[in-house]
Amino acid sequence: MYLSQILFPNETISHGFSDILFEKPCADTRELSKGDVFFSENGASYITEAVEKGACAIVLDAETALSPLAIPVFRVENVRKQYSL
């Protein structure tokens, strides 16, 4: 599955966007596997753990403060809504 299918389900992706192929969406680090996208429903909590477990990208609320990471971070208006898609 591609990340754009969850983040932008009804939109055409513009040229230059580098889509991310991932195994599964995950909102619980206890169930996260390498190659999953982590949907952080609790702000910046558990993001370090998700990165350590091999998340390929992080999706979090737009207003959440976060230090730079070595993987892509996508900010959305409502993480729960995006995760439910």
C-alpha distances in whole Angstrom, upper triangle without the diagonal:
4,7,9,7,9,12,13,12,15,16,16,15,18,19,19,16,14,10,8,6,6,7,7,9,13,16,19,19,21,18,16,15,14,11,10,10,14,15,19,21,24,24,25,25,23,21,23,23,19,19,22,19,17,14,13,13,15,15,19,22,23,27,26,28,26,27,25,22,21,18,16,17,16,19,19,22,20,18,18,18,14,13,15,13
4,5,6,8,9,10,10,14,13,13,12,15,16,15,12,10,6,5,5,6,9,9,10,14,17,19,20,22,19,17,16,15,12,11,10,13,14,18,20,23,23,23,24,23,20,23,22,19,19,21,20,17,14,11,11,13,13,17,20,21,24,24,25,24,25,23,20,19,15,14,15,14,16,16,19,19,17,18,17,13,13,15,13
4,5,6,6,8,9,13,12,13,11,14,15,15,11,10,6,5,6,7,10,9,9,12,14,17,18,21,18,16,16,15,12,10,8,11,11,15,17,20,20,20,21,20,18,20,20,17,17,20,18,16,12,10,9,10,10,13,16,17,20,20,22,20,22,20,18,17,13,11,11,10,13,13,16,15,13,15,14,11,11,13,11
4,5,5,5,7,10,9,9,8,11,13,13,9,9,6,8,9,11,13,13,12,15,17,20,21,24,22,19,20,19,15,14,12,14,14,17,19,22,21,22,24,23,20,23,24,20,20,23,22,19,16,14,12,13,12,15,16,17,21,21,23,22,23,21,20,20,16,13,13,11,13,12,15,15,14,16,14,11,12,14,11
4,6,6,5,8,9,10,10,13,16,16,13,13,9,10,10,11,13,12,11,15,17,20,22,24,21,19,20,19,16,14,12,15,14,18,19,23,23,23,25,24,22,25,25,21,22,25,23,21,17,15,14,15,13,16,18,19,23,23,25,24,26,24,23,22,19,16,16,13,15,14,16,16,14,15,13,10,11,12,9
4,6,6,9,10,12,12,15,18,18,14,14,11,11,11,11,13,11,9,12,14,17,19,21,19,17,18,18,15,13,10,12,11,14,15,19,19,20,22,21,19,22,22,19,20,23,21,19,16,15,13,13,10,13,15,16,20,20,22,22,24,23,21,21,18,15,14,11,13,11,13,12,11,11,10,6,7,9,6
4,6,9,9,11,10,13,16,16,12,13,11,11,13,13,15,13,11,14,15,18,20,23,21,19,20,20,17,14,11,13,11,14,15,18,18,19,21,21,19,22,22,19,20,23,22,20,16,15,12,12,9,11,12,13,17,17,20,19,22,21,19,20,16,13,12,9,10,8,11,10,10,11,10,6,9,10,8
4,6,5,8,8,11,14,15,12,13,11,12,14,15,17,16,14,17,18,22,24,26,24,22,23,23,20,18,15,16,15,18,18,22,21,22,25,24,22,25,26,23,23,27,25,23,20,18,15,15,13,15,15,15,19,20,23,22,25,23,22,23,19,16,15,11,12,10,12,13,13,14,12,9,12,13,10
4,6,8,10,13,16,18,14,16,13,14,15,16,17,16,14,18,19,22,24,27,24,23,24,24,20,18,16,18,16,19,20,23,23,25,27,26,24,28,28,24,25,28,27,25,21,19,17,17,15,17,18,18,22,23,26,26,28,26,25,26,22,19,18,15,16,13,15,14,14,15,12,9,12,12,8
4,7,9,13,16,18,15,17,15,17,18,19,21,19,18,21,22,26,28,31,28,27,27,27,24,22,20,21,19,22,22,26,26,28,29,29,27,31,31,28,28,32,30,28,25,23,21,21,18,20,20,20,23,25,28,28,30,29,28,28,25,21,20,17,17,15,16,16,17,17,14,12,15,14,11
4,6,9,12,15,12,15,13,16,17,19,22,21,19,22,24,27,29,32,29,27,28,28,24,22,20,22,20,23,23,27,26,27,30,30,27,30,31,28,28,32,31,28,25,22,20,20,18,20,20,19,23,24,27,27,29,27,27,27,23,20,19,16,17,15,16,17,18,19,16,14,17,17,14
4,6,9,12,11,13,12,15,17,19,22,22,21,24,26,29,30,33,31,29,29,28,24,23,21,23,22,25,26,29,28,29,32,31,29,31,32,29,29,32,31,28,25,22,20,21,19,22,22,21,25,26,28,28,30,28,27,27,23,20,20,17,18,17,19,20,20,22,19,17,19,20,16
4,7,9,7,9,9,12,14,17,20,20,20,23,24,28,29,32,29,27,27,25,22,21,19,21,21,23,25,28,27,27,30,29,26,29,30,26,26,29,29,26,23,19,18,19,17,20,21,20,23,25,26,26,27,24,24,23,20,17,17,15,16,16,18,20,20,22,19,16,19,20,17
4,6,6,10,10,14,17,20,23,23,23,26,27,30,31,34,32,29,29,28,24,23,21,23,23,25,27,30,28,28,31,31,28,30,32,28,27,31,30,27,24,21,19,20,19,21,22,21,24,25,27,26,27,24,24,23,21,17,18,16,17,17,20,22,22,24,22,19,22,23,20
4,6,9,10,14,17,20,24,24,24,27,29,32,32,35,33,30,30,28,24,24,22,25,25,27,29,32,30,30,33,32,29,31,32,29,28,31,31,27,25,21,20,22,21,23,25,23,26,27,28,27,28,25,24,23,21,18,19,17,19,20,23,25,25,27,25,22,24,26,23
4,6,9,13,16,19,22,24,23,26,28,31,30,34,32,29,28,26,22,23,21,23,23,26,28,30,28,28,31,30,27,28,30,27,25,28,28,25,23,19,18,20,19,22,23,22,25,26,26,25,25,21,21,20,18,15,16,16,18,19,22,24,24,27,25,22,24,26,24
4,6,9,13,16,19,20,19,22,24,27,27,30,28,25,25,23,19,19,17,19,20,22,24,27,25,25,27,27,23,25,27,23,22,25,25,22,19,16,14,16,16,19,20,19,22,23,23,22,22,20,19,18,15,12,13,12,15,16,19,21,20,23,22,18,20,23,20
4,7,10,13,17,18,18,21,23,25,25,28,26,23,22,19,16,17,15,18,19,21,24,26,25,24,26,25,22,23,24,21,19,23,22,19,17,13,12,15,15,18,21,20,23,23,24,22,22,18,17,15,13,10,13,12,16,17,21,22,20,23,22,19,20,23,20
4,7,10,13,14,15,18,20,23,23,25,23,20,19,17,14,14,12,15,16,19,22,25,23,23,25,24,21,22,23,20,18,22,21,17,15,11,11,13,14,17,19,19,23,23,24,22,22,19,18,16,13,10,12,12,15,16,19,20,18,21,20,16,17,19,17
4,6,10,11,12,15,17,20,19,22,20,17,16,14,10,10,9,13,14,17,20,23,22,21,23,21,18,20,20,16,15,18,17,14,11,8,8,11,12,16,19,19,23,22,23,21,21,18,16,14,11,9,11,11,15,16,20,20,17,20,19,16,16,18,16
4,7,9,11,14,17,19,19,21,18,15,14,12,8,9,9,13,15,18,21,24,24,23,24,22,19,21,20,17,16,19,17,14,12,9,10,13,14,18,21,22,25,24,25,23,24,21,18,17,13,12,14,14,18,19,22,21,19,20,20,16,16,18,16
4,6,8,11,14,16,15,17,15,12,10,9,5,5,7,10,13,16,19,21,22,21,21,19,17,18,18,14,14,16,14,11,9,7,9,11,13,17,20,22,25,23,24,22,23,21,18,16,13,12,14,14,17,18,21,20,17,18,19,15,14,16,15
4,7,9,13,14,14,15,12,10,8,8,5,5,8,11,13,17,19,22,22,22,22,19,18,19,18,14,15,16,13,11,10,9,11,13,15,18,22,24,27,25,26,24,25,23,20,19,15,15,17,17,20,20,23,22,18,19,19,16,14,16,15
4,6,10,12,12,14,10,9,9,10,8,5,6,9,11,14,16,19,20,20,20,17,16,18,17,13,15,17,14,12,10,10,11,12,13,16,19,22,24,23,25,23,24,23,20,19,16,16,16,16,18,18,21,19,15,15,16,13,11,12,12
4,7,10,11,13,10,8,10,11,9,6,5,6,7,11,12,15,17,17,17,15,14,17,15,12,14,16,14,13,10,10,10,10,10,13,16,18,21,19,22,20,22,21,19,19,15,14,14,13,15,15,17,15,12,12,13,10,7,10,10
4,6,7,9,7,6,9,11,10,7,6,5,6,9,10,13,15,15,14,12,12,14,13,10,12,14,12,12,9,11,11,10,10,12,15,18,20,18,20,19,21,21,18,19,16,15,14,14,16,16,18,15,11,11,13,11,8,11,12
4,7,9,8,8,11,14,13,10,8,6,5,6,7,9,12,12,11,10,10,13,12,10,13,15,13,14,11,13,12,10,10,10,13,16,18,16,18,17,20,20,18,19,17,16,14,14,15,15,16,13,9,9,12,11,8,10,13
4,5,6,6,10,13,14,11,11,8,8,8,9,10,13,13,11,9,10,13,10,9,12,14,12,13,11,14,14,12,13,13,16,19,20,18,20,18,20,21,19,20,18,18,17,17,18,18,19,17,13,12,16,15,12,14,16
4,5,5,8,11,12,10,10,8,9,9,11,11,13,12,10,7,8,10,7,6,10,10,8,10,9,13,13,12,13,14,17,20,21,18,19,17,19,19,17,18,16,17,16,17,19,19,21,19,15,15,18,17,14,17,19
4,6,9,12,14,12,13,11,13,13,14,14,17,16,13,10,12,13,9,9,12,12,9,12,12,16,16,15,17,18,20,24,25,22,23,21,22,23,20,21,19,21,20,21,22,23,25,22,18,18,21,20,17,19,21
4,7,10,12,10,11,10,12,13,14,16,18,18,15,12,13,15,11,10,13,13,10,12,11,14,15,15,16,18,21,24,25,23,24,22,24,24,21,21,19,20,20,20,22,22,24,21,18,17,20,18,15,17,19
4,7,9,6,8,7,10,12,14,15,17,16,14,11,11,12,10,7,10,10,7,8,7,11,12,12,14,16,19,22,24,21,22,20,21,21,18,18,15,16,16,18,19,20,23,20,17,17,19,17,14,16,18
4,6,6,9,10,13,15,17,19,20,19,17,14,13,14,11,9,10,10,6,7,7,10,12,13,16,18,22,24,26,23,24,22,22,21,18,17,15,17,17,19,21,22,25,23,19,20,22,19,16,19,20
4,6,9,10,14,16,19,20,21,19,18,15,14,14,12,9,9,9,6,4,6,7,10,13,16,18,22,24,26,24,24,21,21,20,16,15,13,15,16,18,21,22,26,24,20,21,23,20,18,21,21
4,7,9,13,15,19,20,21,19,19,16,14,15,14,10,10,11,9,6,5,5,8,11,14,17,21,23,25,23,24,21,21,19,16,14,11,12,14,16,19,20,24,22,19,20,21,18,16,19,19
4,6,10,12,15,17,18,17,17,14,13,14,13,9,10,12,9,7,5,6,7,9,11,14,18,20,23,20,22,19,20,19,16,15,12,12,13,14,17,18,21,19,15,16,18,15,13,15,16
4,6,10,13,15,15,15,15,13,11,13,13,9,10,13,11,9,6,6,5,6,7,11,14,17,19,17,19,17,18,17,14,14,10,10,10,10,13,14,17,16,12,14,15,12,10,13,13
4,6,9,11,12,11,11,9,8,11,10,7,9,12,10,10,6,8,6,5,6,9,12,15,17,15,16,14,16,16,13,14,11,11,10,10,12,13,16,14,10,12,14,12,9,13,14
4,6,9,10,10,11,10,9,13,12,10,12,15,14,13,10,11,9,6,5,6,9,12,14,12,15,14,16,17,15,16,13,12,10,9,10,10,12,10,7,8,10,9,7,10,12
4,5,6,7,7,7,7,11,11,9,12,14,14,14,11,13,11,7,6,5,8,11,12,10,12,11,14,15,14,16,14,13,11,10,10,11,12,10,7,9,12,11,9,13,15
4,6,8,8,10,10,14,14,12,15,18,17,18,15,17,14,11,9,7,8,11,12,10,13,14,17,18,18,20,18,17,14,13,12,11,11,9,6,7,10,10,9,12,14
4,6,6,8,9,13,13,13,15,17,17,19,16,18,16,12,11,8,9,12,12,9,12,12,15,18,17,20,19,18,15,15,13,13,14,12,9,10,14,14,13,15,18
4,6,8,9,12,13,13,15,17,18,19,16,18,15,11,10,7,7,10,9,6,8,9,12,15,15,18,17,16,13,13,11,12,12,11,10,12,15,15,14,17,19
4,6,6,8,10,11,12,14,15,16,14,16,13,10,10,8,9,11,10,7,7,6,9,12,12,15,14,14,11,13,12,14,15,14,12,15,18,17,16,19,21
4,6,8,9,10,12,13,14,16,14,17,15,12,12,10,12,15,14,10,11,10,12,15,14,17,16,17,14,16,15,16,17,16,14,15,18,18,17,20,22
4,6,5,6,9,10,11,13,11,14,13,11,12,11,14,17,16,13,13,12,13,15,13,15,15,16,14,16,16,17,19,18,14,16,19,18,16,19,22
4,5,5,6,9,10,11,9,12,10,8,10,9,12,15,15,12,12,9,10,11,10,12,11,12,10,13,13,16,18,17,14,16,19,17,16,19,21
4,5,5,6,9,10,10,12,12,10,13,13,16,18,18,14,13,10,10,11,9,11,11,13,12,15,16,19,21,21,18,20,23,21,19,23,24
4,5,5,6,9,9,12,13,11,14,15,18,20,20,17,17,14,14,15,12,13,13,15,15,17,18,21,23,21,18,19,23,21,19,22,24
4,5,5,6,6,9,9,8,11,12,16,18,19,16,16,14,14,14,11,12,11,13,12,14,16,18,21,19,16,17,20,18,16,19,21
4,5,5,5,8,8,8,12,13,17,19,20,17,16,13,13,12,8,8,8,11,11,14,16,19,22,21,18,20,22,20,18,22,23
4,5,7,10,12,12,16,17,20,22,23,20,19,16,15,14,11,11,11,14,15,18,20,22,25,24,21,22,25,23,21,24,25
4,6,9,11,12,15,17,21,23,24,21,21,18,18,17,14,13,12,15,16,18,20,22,25,24,20,21,24,22,19,22,23
4,6,9,11,14,17,20,22,24,21,21,18,18,16,12,11,10,12,14,16,19,21,24,23,20,21,23,21,19,22,22
4,6,7,11,13,17,19,21,18,19,16,16,15,11,11,8,10,11,13,16,18,21,20,16,18,20,17,15,18,19
4,7,10,14,17,19,21,19,19,16,16,14,11,9,6,7,9,11,15,17,20,20,17,19,20,17,15,19,19
4,7,10,14,15,17,15,16,14,14,12,10,9,6,5,6,8,11,13,17,16,13,16,17,14,13,17,17
4,6,10,12,14,12,13,11,12,11,9,10,8,6,5,6,8,11,14,13,10,13,15,12,12,15,16
4,7,9,12,10,13,12,14,13,12,14,11,9,6,5,6,7,10,10,7,10,11,9,9,13,13
4,6,8,7,10,10,13,13,13,15,13,11,8,6,5,6,8,8,6,9,11,10,10,14,15
4,6,6,9,10,14,15,16,18,16,14,10,8,5,5,6,6,6,9,11,10,11,14,15
4,6,8,10,14,14,16,18,17,14,10,8,5,5,6,8,9,12,13,12,14,17,18
4,6,9,13,15,16,20,19,16,13,11,8,9,8,10,11,14,15,15,17,20,21
4,6,10,12,14,17,16,15,11,11,8,10,10,11,11,14,16,16,17,20,21
4,7,10,12,16,16,15,12,12,10,13,14,15,14,18,20,19,20,23,24
4,6,8,12,12,12,9,11,11,14,15,16,15,18,21,19,20,23,24
4,6,10,12,12,10,13,13,17,19,20,18,22,24,22,22,26,27
4,7,9,9,9,12,13,17,19,21,19,22,24,22,22,26,26
4,5,7,8,11,13,17,20,21,18,22,23,21,21,25,25
4,7,9,13,15,19,22,23,21,24,25,22,22,26,26
4,7,10,13,16,20,20,18,21,22,19,19,22,22
4,7,10,13,17,18,15,19,20,16,17,20,20
4,7,10,13,14,12,16,17,14,15,18,18
4,7,10,11,10,14,14,11,12,16,15
4,7,9,8,12,13,11,12,16,16
4,6,6,10,9,8,11,13,13
4,7,9,9,9,12,13,14
4,6,5,6,9,10,11
4,5,5,6,9,10
4,5,5,6,9
4,5,5,7
4,5,5
4,5
4
